[in-house]
């Protein structure tokens, strides 16, 4: 089994999401349960940051690609409110 470091996961994820104006980070100290075969696995959560909206049809595709090719269990999208002072 090929174990990737956190840095390798982020590098590979950024190769996938970078063209969409997103960047990826592994959420520190947060793992999520998943199932592989007959057992549970606890894998990191990948957070995407950038200008994509939650209703963008590319988001589920990106999430599927990332979870199917990297040792992660979940993908989240960071949503930030616009600065009220602007």
N, C-alpha and C positions, 0 to 999 in steps of 0.2 A: 504494500500500500504506500502510495506516494504522499507523504505528509508535507504540506506547505507551511512555511512560516507566515506570520501575520503580514510581514512586509511583502512577501511573494503574492499573497492573496490580494493585497491592495494594488500592487503593480499590475497584476493580471486583470483585476476588475477595472482599473483605470484605462487599460487598453480597450476594453469593451465600451465603457460609458463616456470616455473622453470626447469622442466625436459628437456627442449629444450635448456638450457643454456641462457635463456633470463630473464630479470627482467622488471617489469612494474612500471610505474609512471604515475600519473595523471598530465597532463600539467596544470600548474597554470594559472588561470584567462582566460582559453580558453574553451568555450563551443561551441558545434556544434548543428545545428538544425536537428531534426529528426521528424518523424511522428509516433504517436501512436493513433490508432483509427482514429478519425476525427480531431485531433488537433495536433498542433506543440508542440514539447518539446525541451528544450535546456538542453543538457546533457554534462558532461565532455568528454574530449578526452583522451584516454589512449595511452601512448607512450611506445613502447617496445624497449629495449636496449639489444644488444648482438650480437653474431657472425652469425646470420642468414642472408642469402642473399635474395634479393628481389624476386628472381625466385624460391625460395624454395617452393615446392607444399604444405608444411604444413602450410605456412603462412596464406593463405585464410581460411583454416580450423580453425586455432587458432583464427583468427579475428572473424569468424562467432560464434564460441563458446563463445568468450568474449562478443560480442555485444548482443547475445541472452540470456545470463545469468546474465549480470551485467547492472546496470543503466548507460551505456555509449553510446555515439552515433557514435564514430569513434575510429579506432585503427590505429596508425602510427608506423612506424619502423624507428628508428634513424639510419642513415647511416653516418659513420665516415670514412674519408679518412685515409689511413695509414700514419703514421708519416713520412714526407719526410726526416727527419734527420736520419732515421734508415737505 
